[in-house]
Amino acid sequence: MTVINVVETERLILRELAEDDFEDIYEFKSDPQAVKYLTWGPNSRDQTLHSLRKQIAFQKEKNRQIYVLAVEMKSTKKVIGNALFTVRDHDFKTAEIGYFINTNYWKQGYGIEIVNGLLYLGFNIFDVHRIYAVCDVENAGSVKLLSKIGFRQEGHFIKNLKVKGQWRDHYLFAMLSDEFISQK
């Protein structure tokens, strides 16, 4: 069982989820705009509570691979998003990241801090070789963010994921550990 220690950025803390996070998480998981490009949602209170408890249960798994983290503002302690770190292949040291945030906090640089925190976690704590992210081709904010941070676009998947009843195209972005180190 692996528990994540807190990862701090300038304004944020990425930490393990707790049931006390429910109200803040419900606020963004129930927002159609915040979950527009995700395969689920918007969520009801019951759906949010069920998913939160399931994600907290990951913390107790023996060979844990999925880390769903709370994105908490240092200044207010409000949870404004979720960050996902998934170990995809232990042998080849590959991980996938994902993130989404409350729409009230969009376009304020929090996404960059979240992704940089996940990169630090992956390359420095988990010692992975490669981190990738997949995003909807129409999610201009994520496409811009990943490119700005230094991810390479490696692929364009055509109608590979069904989102809210429609097959959607996605881009694959990736970064290697040596690319991350050379940027710093």
PyMOL commands that set and color helices and strands:
alter all, ss='L'
color gray80, all
select helices_A, chain A and resi 19-29+45-60+103-105+110-125+140-149+177-183
alter helices_A, ss='H'
color red, helices_A
select strands_A, chain A and resi 7-8+12-16+66-73+79-89+94-101+130-136+152-163+166-176
alter strands_A, ss='S'
color yellow, strands_A
deselect
rebuild
show_as cartoon
